[in-house]
């Protein structure tokens, strides 16, 4: 399913979301979690982490939320 969704994105969207997707994968792996089957709680923790640790909070948060 994930490959189907990513395949439907334009090249620009794939480039924009590549970093946040890799970042989320690292976030999950550091916690021994599978990013593909992440729970709502895991995604929420990740978004809170991003909001609290980035300088351009709104822009960074929105991009990661979309990805």
C-alpha positions, 0 to 999 in steps of 0.5 A, spaced: 500 500 500 505 504 501 509 503 495 502 505 491 501 511 495 508 514 494 508 511 486 502 516 485 506 522 488 509 527 483 517 527 483 517 534 487 512 531 492 517 525 493 523 529 494 519 534 499 517 528 503 523 524 503 527 527 509 521 527 513 519 520 512 527 518 513 526 522 519 520 518 522 523 511 520 529 513 524 525 516 530 521 509 530 527 505 530 530 508 535 524 506 539 524 499 536 518 500 533 516 499 526 514 505 522 510 502 517 505 500 522 506 505 527 500 507 532 497 514 533 500 515 539 507 514 536 505 519 530 503 523 535 509 523 539 513 524 533 510 530 531 510 533 538 518 531 538 518 535 531 514 541 534 519 542 540 525 541 537 525 545 530 526 552 529 521 553 524 516 550 527 510 551 523 513 550 516 517 543 519 511 541 523 506 542 517 511 538 512 512 532 516 504 532 518 503 532 510 508 526 509 
